[in-house]
Amino acid sequence: MDRGSRNVKVKNKNAAAVQITAEQLLREAQERSAETPHVAPKQKIADIDELNDYRQKKRKGFEDAIRKNRNHIGTWLKYAAWEEQQGELERARSVYERSLDVEHRNQSLWIKYAEMEMKHKNVNMARNIFDRAVAILPRVDLFWYKYTYMEEVIDNVAGCRQVFERWMSWEPSEDAWLAYVKLEKRYNENAKARAVFQRFVSCHPQAKNWLKWAKFEEGIGRTDFAREIYEKCIETLGEEFVDQNVYISFAKFETRLKELERARAIYKYALSKLPKSKAENLHNVYTQFEKQYGGREGIEDVIVAKRRVKYEEEIAANSKDYDVWFDYTRLEESTGDFDRIRDCYERAIAEVPLIKEKRFWRRYIYLWLFYAVWEEKVAKDYDRTKAIYTQCLNLIPHKTFTFAKIWLNYAKFLIRRDDFTGFRKALGTSIGMCPKDRLFRGYIELELKLQEVDRARTLYEKYLTWGPGNSAAWVRFANVERSVGDMDRCRGIFEIAIGQEELEMPEILWKSYIDVEIEEEEYEKARGLYERLLQRSEHVKVWIAFARFEYSNPENGEDPSHRLPAVRKVFSRGYETLRRKGEKADRAFLVETWREFEKSFGDSAGLKIVEAKIPRMVKKRRRVVGDDGIETGVWEEYNDYLFPDDETERPNLKLFEMAHAWKEKLKMGMLDSDDESEEDEDDDSQNGQAGEQAGRSVKRKRENESDEEEDE
C-alpha cells in the first residue's frame, strides 16, 4: 500500500489526568540532590613526589586565579592560609606581602597577617606588621586595639603604654581614651590614669566625660578631687553647655557624702539656671531628694521652683497675659522674698496694654492695686506705696477712661496716713478731670464717715448738677438730710427730685419719698403723694401699693376691718381706671390681687363682689407685625381676657358663645360637618338681624383671614 493510501491514526491530544509542572520537577530534583550530597573524591598521597605534584598543581591554580583577578582579596587570603597550612611560612609571608602591594588599605589582610605571626609566636614579626599598619592607617582603631592587646598579653606593659601614647597623639575617639584609662586602672596606676583623664577631657570636653572622671576619682576614694572636677566642669563648660545630668550627678555625689545642704544648694542653683524644657528630670530628682532628706519647707521650695519655671515659660509665650502675672506674683508673695516679689511686680506693671481701651486695661490695673496693697500691708513701705499709686494715676489716660477704684484706694490710703488734705485734693482732681458716678459716691461716703456733713452736701450738689436724672443719688441725698434730723431739707430735696423732667427709675424715688412719710407717720402726706403719683402714672402696681397703704394706715381705724372700705375704694378706682384705659392684663392682675386680699382680710360679701369681676382667659390668634410696622404672614397666639361686666355691653357675644359650643360638639363627634349650614340657619333665625350681621362677620373673617379670630 502506498503512502497516500495508508491509514493515519489521530493521536489523543487531551490533557493527561495528572499534570506535572516545571516547578514540581525542579523541586523534586533539589530534594533528591539534598538527600545524596555531592562528595568530592579523596586523594591519597603516597610519597613526596605526589605531594610536590599536588602542591605544584594547587599553587598553579591559585596563581591562575590571581592573574585573572588580582583585586579579589578572598583569593589572596585562601592562598596564604593554604601555604600556612602546608607549613610554608615564607611562602605565606610572600603571599601576604604581594597582596598588600595590591591593596594595602584592606584591614583583613593586615589582621590575618599579624594573627598568623602571633599564632606561630613570631612576636617581633607581628609587632613589625602592626607598626607598619598603624603607620599607614592610623585612623583604624582596630589595629591599635590589636596592637595594645598583643603587648599586654606578653606582659610588655611599658610597650603597651608606648603604643597608647602613639595612639593618643592622633586624638582618637572616646573609647580609645577610656581603654587607655582601663589599662592604667588594671595596674593600679591611678596618677597616670588621672593624667590620661585630664588629657581626655581636654580633647573631648563633653559633660559625660567629666562625669566619668569624677566617678573614677570617687571610686578610688579621692572625694576632694571629685568635687573639684565637678566644679571645674561647670566652670569650663559654662551654663550654656552644662546639662541637668551634671548637676544631678554632682548633687547625688554630695548626698552620698552626707553633705545635704551642699546638695540642696546645687539643686536650687540648677533650677534657677536651667529652663524647664531642659530640667524635667532635675525637678523630679530634687523632689525625691526633699521627700527623703528635707522637711516641709524643702518640698514647698521644690514646688515653688517648678511653678516659677512654668510661669516664666507662659510669660515668654505671652507677656500680656495678666492672669499669669497674678498667679506669679502670688507665688512670689508666698516665698516671703521681698526682692523677688518687687522684681516680679515691676516686671508685671511694665507690660502696659498697647491699646487704649478700657476693656484691655481692666485686668492690668489690678496689678498696680495688688502691688500697692502688698507694699502697705506686708512690706510697710508707705513711701513706695504712695509712689506706686501716683505712678499708676499718671499712667492712666483719664481723658479717655479712668478707674474709680484706683482713686478711691489712693484716697483711703491717704486717710490711713492722716493726710486729709491730700485725700481731698486727690478726689477733687478726679472729679474735675473725669467725673464719674462711683467717684462721687465714694467721695461722699468718705466725707460722711469723717462726719463732714457740709462737705457731703456740697459734693451732692455737684453730683446732682452733673447727673440730675440719677434717682438713687437724690434718695441718698435726702436720707443724709433725714439722718441729721432736717426733714424740711429732706422733703425739699424729694420735691426737687420728682420735679425733674428725666429720671432714671422714678419709681425708686417716689417709693422712697412715700416710705419716708410713712416712717415719719405723716399718713396724710403719704396719701397725697400717692394721689400725685397716680396723676402721673396709673400703673397697676401703684394702685396695689396704694391699697396696701390704706390697709396699713392707722388713721383709717384701729380695727383692720374698719380699713376695708378705704382699701376697696382704691381697688374700685383702679379697676375702673384700667377698664377705661383698656388695660386687660393689668386689670386681670388687679382683680386677682383684690381677690387674694379679700380672702386674707375681707369677708364673704366682698369676696363675692370681686369674684363676679374675675375674667375668663381665652386664646386668640393674630398676625405678627414686623419691625417696619407691616403685618407678616406669620400668626401667633396670645391670651385675651373676657370680663363679665364687658360682656353685658356686647349683646352679640351670645352668638359667639353658641358658635364656640357648637364647635366643641363638632370636635367631640356629636355633630357632622354637613350640618354646618343648618346650624348657621338656626342661629340666624333665632337671633334676628343682629345674628345675621354677626354670622356674616364670622364668615367674612374666615374668608379673608382677618387679624383676629376665635381659636378652637
C-alpha positions in Angstrom: 0.0 0.0 0.0 1.4 3.4 -0.9 2.0 6.3 1.4 -1.1 8.2 0.4 -3.5 5.3 1.0 -2.0 4.5 4.5 -4.5 4.9 7.4 -3.1 7.6 9.7 -4.3 7.4 13.3 -5.0 10.6 15.1 -3.2 10.9 18.4 -5.1 11.7 21.6 -4.3 15.3 22.4 -6.3 15.6 25.5 -4.6 16.7 28.8 -3.4 13.9 31.0 -5.2 13.2 34.2 -2.2 14.1 36.3 -0.3 17.2 35.4 3.3 17.7 36.3 4.6 21.3 36.3 8.1 22.6 35.7 8.2 23.9 39.3 7.4 20.4 40.6 10.2 18.9 38.5 12.8 21.4 39.8 11.6 20.9 43.4 12.0 17.1 43.2 15.4 17.4 41.6 16.5 19.7 44.5 15.2 17.3 47.1 16.9 14.3 45.6 20.2 16.2 45.4 19.9 17.1 49.1 19.4 13.5 50.0 22.5 12.4 48.3 25.0 15.3 48.7 28.0 15.5 46.3 31.2 14.4 48.0 34.5 15.3 46.4 36.7 12.3 45.9 39.6 11.9 48.4 43.1 11.9 47.0 45.6 9.8 48.8 49.2 10.9 48.5 51.7 8.0 48.8 55.1 9.7 48.5 56.9 13.0 48.4 56.7 13.2 44.6 53.0 13.0 44.6 52.9 15.7 47.4 55.1 18.0 45.4 53.0 17.4 42.3 49.8 18.1 44.4 51.4 21.4 45.8 52.5 22.4 42.3 49.0 22.0 40.9 47.4 23.8 43.9 49.8 26.8 43.6 49.3 26.9 39.9 45.5 27.1 40.5 45.9 29.9 43.0 48.3 31.8 40.7 46.0 31.4 37.7 43.1 32.7 39.8 45.2 35.7 41.0 46.2 36.5 37.4 42.6 36.5 36.4 41.5 38.9 39.2 44.3 40.4 41.3 41.8 42.6 43.3 39.9 39.6 44.8 41.2 39.6 48.3 39.5 36.4 49.2 41.7 34.5 46.8 44.8 36.0 48.4 43.6 35.1 51.9 42.9 31.5 50.8 46.3 31.2 49.1 48.1 32.5 52.2 46.1 30.3 54.6 46.9 27.2 52.4 50.6 28.0 52.4 50.4 28.4 56.2 48.6 25.0 56.4 51.4 23.4 54.4 54.0 24.9 56.8 55.4 27.2 54.2 55.5 30.4 56.3 58.0 32.1 54.0 55.7 31.5 51.1 52.7 32.6 53.2 54.5 35.8 54.1 55.3 36.3 50.4 51.6 36.0 49.5 50.6 38.5 52.2 53.3 41.0 51.1 52.2 40.6 47.4 48.6 41.1 48.5 49.5 44.2 50.5 51.1 45.6 47.4 47.8 45.2 45.6 45.5 46.6 48.3 47.3 48.0 51.4 44.1 49.6 52.8 42.3 46.3 53.4 42.1 45.7 57.1 41.6 41.9 56.8 45.0 41.4 55.1 46.8 43.2 58.0 44.9 41.4 60.7 45.3 37.9 59.2 49.0 38.6 58.5 49.6 39.6 62.1 47.5 36.8 63.6 49.5 34.3 61.5 52.7 35.6 63.1 51.2 35.6 66.6 49.9 32.1 66.1 53.5 30.9 65.4 54.8 33.1 68.3 56.8 35.4 66.0 56.2 38.4 68.2 58.7 40.7 66.6 57.3 39.9 63.2 53.8 40.6 64.4 55.0 43.9 66.1 56.6 44.9 62.8 53.4 44.2 60.9 51.3 46.3 63.5 53.9 49.1 63.3 53.5 49.2 59.5 49.7 49.0 59.8 49.3 51.9 62.3 51.8 54.0 60.3 49.9 53.5 57.1 46.3 53.6 58.5 46.5 55.5 61.9 42.7 56.1 62.0 41.8 52.5 62.0 41.2 51.8 65.7 41.1 48.0 65.2 44.9 47.9 64.5 45.6 49.9 67.7 43.4 47.7 69.8 45.0 44.5 68.5 48.5 46.0 68.9 47.9 47.1 72.5 46.3 43.7 73.3 49.3 41.8 72.0 51.7 43.9 74.0 49.7 43.4 77.2 49.3 39.7 76.6 53.0 39.3 76.5 53.3 41.4 79.7 55.0 44.2 77.9 53.1 47.0 79.8 55.7 49.6 79.0 55.4 48.8 75.3 51.7 48.8 75.6 51.7 52.2 77.2 54.0 53.5 74.4 51.6 52.2 71.8 48.7 54.0 73.6 50.8 57.2 73.7 51.3 57.0 70.0 47.6 56.4 69.5 46.6 59.3 71.8 48.7 61.7 69.8 46.2 61.2 67.0 43.3 62.3 69.3 41.2 59.2 68.7 37.6 58.6 69.8 36.4 58.5 73.5 36.5 54.7 73.6 40.2 54.7 72.9 40.9 57.1 75.8 38.8 55.0 78.1 40.7 51.9 77.0 44.0 53.7 78.0 42.4 54.6 81.4 41.3 51.0 82.0 44.9 49.8 81.3 46.3 52.1 84.0 43.5 51.1 86.4 44.3 47.4 85.9 47.8 48.0 87.0 46.8 50.5 89.8 48.5 53.4 88.2 45.9 56.0 89.5 48.1 59.0 89.0 48.8 58.1 85.4 45.1 57.4 84.9 44.3 60.8 86.3 46.7 62.4 83.8 45.1 60.5 81.0 41.7 61.7 82.1 43.0 65.3 82.2 44.1 65.0 78.6 40.9 63.1 77.7 38.6 66.0 78.8 40.8 68.5 77.1 40.4 66.5 73.8 36.7 65.6 74.3 35.2 68.2 76.7 31.7 66.8 76.8 29.9 66.7 80.2 29.7 62.9 80.2 33.5 62.6 80.1 33.8 64.9 83.1 31.4 62.8 84.9 33.4 59.7 84.2 36.5 61.3 85.5 34.6 62.4 88.7 33.3 58.9 89.1 36.8 57.5 88.8 38.1 59.8 91.5 35.2 59.0 93.8 35.8 55.3 93.2 39.4 55.5 94.4 38.4 57.5 97.4 39.6 60.9 96.3 36.3 62.8 97.0 38.1 66.2 97.2 39.4 65.7 93.7 36.0 64.6 92.5 34.3 67.7 93.9 37.0 69.9 92.2 36.3 68.0 88.9 32.5 68.8 89.2 33.2 72.5 89.9 35.8 72.7 87.1 33.4 71.1 84.7 30.6 73.7 85.4 33.2 76.5 85.2 34.8 75.2 82.0 31.7 74.3 80.0 29.6 77.3 81.1 25.9 77.5 81.8 25.0 77.0 78.1 26.7 73.6 77.7 26.1 72.1 81.2 23.1 69.9 81.2 20.9 68.7 84.0 22.8 65.4 84.3 25.9 67.3 85.6 24.0 68.9 88.4 22.1 65.7 89.3 25.4 63.8 89.4 27.1 66.5 91.5 24.1 66.7 93.9 24.0 62.9 94.3 27.7 62.9 94.9 27.2 65.3 97.8 24.3 63.3 99.1 26.4 60.2 99.2 28.9 62.1 101.3 26.0 63.2 103.6 26.5 66.9 102.6 22.8 67.5 102.3 23.0 71.3 102.4 25.5 71.3 99.6 23.3 69.0 97.5 20.2 71.2 98.2 22.2 74.3 97.1 23.2 72.6 93.9 19.7 71.6 93.1 18.4 75.1 93.7 21.2 76.7 91.7 20.5 74.3 88.8 16.7 75.0 88.9 17.4 78.8 88.8 19.7 78.4 85.8 18.1 75.8 83.6 14.9 76.3 81.7 12.0 73.9 82.3 12.4 72.1 79.0 16.0 71.1 80.0 15.3 70.3 83.6 12.4 67.9 83.7 14.3 65.1 85.3 16.1 67.6 87.6 12.7 68.6 89.1 11.8 65.0 89.8 15.1 64.1 91.4 15.1 67.2 93.6 11.5 66.4 94.7 12.6 62.9 95.6 15.6 64.3 97.5 13.5 66.7 99.6 10.9 63.9 100.3 13.8 61.7 101.6 16.0 64.2 103.4 14.1 67.5 103.6 11.2 68.9 105.6 8.0 70.6 104.6 9.8 73.8 103.6 12.1 72.0 101.3 9.2 70.3 99.5 7.5 73.7 99.2 10.6 75.1 97.7 10.6 72.4 95.1 7.0 73.1 94.2 7.7 76.8 94.0 10.6 76.3 91.8 8.6 74.1 89.4 5.7 76.7 89.2 8.2 79.5 88.8 9.7 77.8 85.7 6.1 77.2 84.4 5.1 80.8 84.8 8.3 82.0 83.1 7.6 79.9 80.1 4.0 81.2 79.8 5.1 84.8 80.1 7.7 84.2 77.4 4.9 83.0 75.2 2.6 85.9 76.0 3.8 88.7 78.2 0.4 90.4 78.2 -1.4 87.5 79.9 -2.1 89.3 83.2 -3.8 86.2 84.8 -0.4 84.5 84.7 1.2 87.6 86.3 -1.4 87.4 89.1 -0.5 83.8 89.8 3.2 84.5 89.6 3.1 87.4 92.0 1.1 85.4 94.5 3.6 82.6 94.2 6.5 85.0 95.0 4.5 86.5 97.9 4.2 83.1 99.4 8.0 82.8 99.4 8.5 86.0 101.5 11.4 87.2 99.5 10.8 90.9 99.2 13.4 91.4 96.4 11.8 88.7 94.3 8.3 90.0 95.0 9.2 93.6 94.0 11.0 92.4 90.9 8.1 90.3 89.8 5.6 93.2 90.3 7.9 95.6 88.5 8.1 93.2 85.5 4.4 92.8 85.6 3.4 96.5 85.6 5.9 97.2 82.8 3.7 95.2 80.5 1.4 98.2 79.6 -1.5 97.4 77.3 -0.9 98.6 73.8 -4.5 99.6 73.0 -6.0 102.5 75.0 -9.4 100.9 75.5 -10.7 100.2 79.0 -11.5 96.6 78.4 -7.8 95.9 77.7 -6.8 97.7 80.9 -9.3 96.1 83.4 -7.0 93.2 84.3 -3.8 95.2 84.1 -4.9 97.8 86.6 -5.3 95.2 89.4 -1.6 94.5 89.2 -1.0 98.1 90.5 -3.6 97.6 93.2 -2.1 94.4 94.4 1.4 95.9 94.4 0.3 98.9 96.4 -1.6 96.8 98.9 1.3 94.4 99.4 3.7 97.3 99.9 1.4 98.9 102.5 0.2 95.8 104.4 3.2 93.5 104.2 6.3 95.5 103.3 5.2 98.5 105.4 6.9 100.8 102.9 4.5 103.7 102.8 6.6 106.0 100.6 6.9 103.3 98.0 3.1 102.7 98.3 2.3 106.3 97.6 4.8 106.3 94.7 3.0 103.3 93.2 -0.4 105.0 93.3 1.0 108.2 91.9 2.8 106.4 89.1 -0.4 104.4 88.2 -2.6 107.5 88.1 -0.1 109.2 85.9 -0.2 106.2 83.5 -3.9 106.0 83.1 -5.3 108.1 80.1 -8.0 109.9 82.1 -9.3 111.8 79.2 -10.3 108.5 77.5 -11.3 106.5 80.6 -10.5 106.2 84.3 -10.7 103.7 87.1 -12.6 104.9 90.2 -11.1 102.0 92.2 -7.6 103.4 91.9 -8.7 106.9 93.0 -10.7 105.7 96.0 -8.0 103.2 97.2 -5.4 106.0 97.0 -7.7 108.3 99.0 -8.3 105.6 101.6 -4.6 105.1 101.9 -4.0 108.8 102.5 -6.7 108.8 105.1 -5.0 105.9 106.9 -1.8 108.0 106.8 -3.8 111.0 108.3 -3.2 113.0 105.1 -6.8 114.5 104.8 -5.7 117.4 102.6 -4.0 115.0 100.2 -7.1 112.8 100.1 -9.5 115.7 99.3 -7.1 117.0 96.7 -6.8 113.7 95.0 -10.5 113.0 94.8 -11.2 116.6 93.9 -8.8 116.2 91.0 -10.5 113.0 89.9 -13.9 114.7 89.9 -12.7 117.6 88.0 -10.7 115.6 85.5 -13.0 112.6 84.9 -16.4 112.8 86.8 -17.9 109.5 87.4 -20.9 108.2 89.5 -18.7 105.9 91.5 -16.2 108.6 92.3 -18.9 110.9 93.6 -20.4 108.2 95.7 -17.1 107.1 97.1 -16.0 110.6 97.9 -19.3 111.4 99.7 -19.2 108.1 101.7 -15.7 109.0 102.9 -16.8 112.5 104.0 -19.8 111.1 105.8 -17.6 108.6 107.6 -15.4 111.6 108.7 -18.7 113.4 109.9 -18.2 116.1 107.3 -21.9 116.7 106.5 -21.4 120.1 105.0 -18.8 118.8 102.6 -21.1 115.9 101.7 -23.9 118.4 100.9 -21.6 120.3 98.7 -20.5 117.2 96.9 -24.1 116.1 96.5 -24.9 119.4 94.9 -22.1 118.9 92.4 -23.1 115.3 91.9 -26.7 116.1 91.1 -25.7 119.1 88.9 -23.6 116.7 86.9 -26.3 113.9 86.8 -29.7 115.3 87.6 -31.5 112.2 86.4 -30.0 109.8 89.0 -32.9 108.8 91.2 -30.7 106.8 93.6 -28.4 109.9 94.2 -31.5 112.0 95.1 -32.7 109.3 97.5 -29.3 109.1 99.2 -29.1 112.9 99.5 -32.5 113.1 101.1 -31.6 110.3 103.5 -28.5 112.2 104.6 -30.6 115.2 105.5 -33.1 112.9 107.3 -30.2 111.3 109.2 -29.2 114.7 110.6 -32.9 115.4 111.5 -33.6 118.1 108.9 -36.9 116.9 107.5 -37.7 120.1 105.7 -34.5 119.8 103.7 -35.2 116.2 103.1 -38.7 116.9 101.7 -37.4 119.8 99.7 -34.8 117.5 98.1 -37.5 115.0 97.3 -39.8 117.7 95.8 -36.9 119.0 93.6 -36.1 115.4 92.5 -39.7 114.5 91.5 -39.9 117.7 89.5 -37.0 116.6 87.2 -38.1 116.1 83.6 -35.9 113.0 83.0 -35.3 110.5 85.8 -33.8 107.0 85.8 -36.2 104.7 87.5 -38.5 107.3 89.0 -40.4 104.6 90.9 -37.5 104.3 93.3 -37.7 108.0 94.1 -41.5 108.0 94.7 -41.3 104.9 96.8 -38.5 106.3 98.9 -40.4 109.6 99.4 -43.6 107.7 100.4 -41.7 105.4 102.7 -40.1 108.4 104.5 -43.5 110.0 105.1 -44.9 106.7 106.4 -42.0 106.2 108.7 -42.5 109.7 110.0 -46.2 108.9 110.5 -47.3 111.6 108.1 -50.0 109.4 106.6 -52.0 112.3 105.0 -48.9 113.5 103.2 -48.2 109.9 102.1 -51.8 109.7 100.7 -51.2 112.9 98.9 -48.0 111.6 97.3 -50.0 108.5 96.1 -52.6 110.8 94.6 -49.9 112.9 92.9 -48.2 109.8 91.6 -51.5 108.5 90.2 -51.8 111.7 88.2 -48.5 110.9 86.5 -48.8 107.1 86.3 -51.8 104.9 86.6 -49.9 101.7 86.7 -51.5 98.7 88.3 -48.7 98.4 90.9 -49.3 101.9 92.0 -52.9 101.1 92.7 -52.0 97.9 94.6 -49.4 99.8 96.7 -51.9 102.5 97.4 -54.4 99.9 98.6 -51.9 98.2 100.8 -51.0 101.6 102.3 -54.7 102.3 103.1 -54.9 98.9 104.9 -51.8 99.6 107.0 -52.9 103.3 107.7 -53.9 103.5 111.3 -55.8 106.7 110.6 -58.5 104.6 108.9 -59.2 102.9 112.2 -57.6 100.8 114.8 -59.6 97.7 113.8 -58.4 96.3 110.5 -62.0 95.6 109.4 -62.7 99.3 109.6 -60.0 99.9 107.0 -61.6 97.7 104.3 -63.9 100.4 102.8 -60.9 102.6 102.1 -59.0 99.7 100.5 -62.0 98.6 98.4 -62.4 102.2 97.3 -58.8 102.2 96.0 -59.2 98.9 94.3 -62.5 100.0 92.7 -60.9 103.2 91.4 -58.0 101.3 90.0 -60.4 98.8 88.4 -62.5 101.5 86.7 -59.4 103.4 85.6 -57.8 100.4 84.0 -61.1 99.4 82.4 -61.4 102.8 80.9 -57.9 102.6 79.5 -58.4 99.1 78.1 -55.6 97.5 80.0 -57.0 94.0 80.2 -53.9 92.2 81.6 -53.3 94.8 84.3 -57.0 94.8 85.2 -56.9 91.0 85.5 -53.8 91.3 87.7 -55.5 93.9 89.9 -58.6 91.7 90.3 -56.5 88.7 91.2 -54.7 90.7 93.8 -58.0 92.1 95.1 -59.4 88.6 95.4 -56.4 87.4 97.4 -56.8 90.4 99.7 -60.5 89.7 100.3 -59.6 86.0 101.0 -57.0 87.1 103.6 -58.5 90.1 105.2 -62.0 90.6 103.8 -65.4 89.0 104.2 -67.6 86.7 102.0 -69.7 89.6 100.7 -66.6 91.4 99.4 -65.2 88.3 98.0 -68.4 87.6 96.1 -68.3 91.0 94.5 -64.7 90.6 93.5 -65.3 87.1 92.1 -68.0 88.5 89.9 -65.4 90.6 88.2 -62.8 87.8 87.5 -62.3 87.5 83.8 -62.2 84.4 81.6 -58.9 83.8 79.7 -59.2 82.8 76.0 -56.6 82.1 73.4 -56.6 84.1 70.2 -54.5 84.5 67.0 -53.2 87.5 65.3 -50.7 88.3 62.6 -47.1 89.1 63.6 -46.2 92.7 62.9 -42.6 93.2 61.7 -40.1 95.8 62.8 -41.2 98.1 59.9 -44.8 98.0 61.1 -46.1 95.9 58.3 -48.0 92.7 59.0 -46.4 89.4 58.1 -47.9 86.1 57.0 -47.0 84.6 60.4 -49.6 84.0 63.0 -49.1 84.0 66.8 -51.2 83.0 69.7 -51.9 85.4 72.6 -54.0 85.4 75.8 -57.1 87.6 76.0 -59.4 88.3 78.9 -63.2 88.4 78.8 -64.6 90.3 81.7 -68.2 89.7 82.8 -69.0 93.5 83.0 -67.6 93.9 79.5 -69.8 91.0 78.2 -73.0 92.8 79.3 -72.1 95.7 77.0 -71.7 93.3 74.0 -75.3 91.9 73.0 -73.9 89.9 70.2 -71.5 88.0 72.3 -74.1 85.3 72.9 -73.8 84.3 69.2 -70.1 83.7 69.6 -70.7 81.6 72.7 -73.1 79.4 70.8 -70.7 79.1 67.9 -68.0 78.1 70.3 -70.2 75.5 71.9 -71.2 74.1 68.5 -67.5 73.7 67.6 -66.9 71.8 70.8 -69.7 69.4 70.0 -68.4 69.0 66.4 -65.0 68.2 67.8 -66.4 65.6 70.1 -68.2 63.9 67.2 -71.7 64.9 68.4 -72.4 66.7 65.1 -71.5 66.1 61.4 -69.7 68.6 59.3 -72.6 68.5 56.9 -74.9 70.1 59.5 -72.9 73.3 59.5 -75.2 75.2 57.1 -78.3 74.0 59.1 -76.8 75.2 62.4 -76.0 78.6 60.8 -79.5 79.0 59.5 -80.9 78.1 63.0 -78.7 80.7 64.6 -79.7 83.3 62.1 -83.4 82.7 62.7 -83.1 82.8 66.4 -81.0 85.9 66.7 -82.7 88.1 64.1 -80.9 90.9 62.3 -78.1 91.1 64.8 -77.4 87.4 64.4 -77.4 87.7 60.6 -74.8 90.5 60.9 -72.7 88.6 63.3 -72.9 85.4 61.1 -71.8 87.4 58.1 -69.0 88.9 60.1 -67.7 85.5 61.2 -67.9 84.2 57.6 -66.1 87.2 56.3 -63.4 86.8 58.9 -62.9 83.2 57.8 -62.7 84.0 54.2 -60.3 87.0 54.5 -58.2 85.7 57.4 -58.6 88.9 59.4 -56.2 89.9 62.2 -58.3 88.4 65.0 -60.5 85.3 65.2 -61.7 82.9 67.8 -59.4 79.9 68.3 -60.7 76.4 68.6 
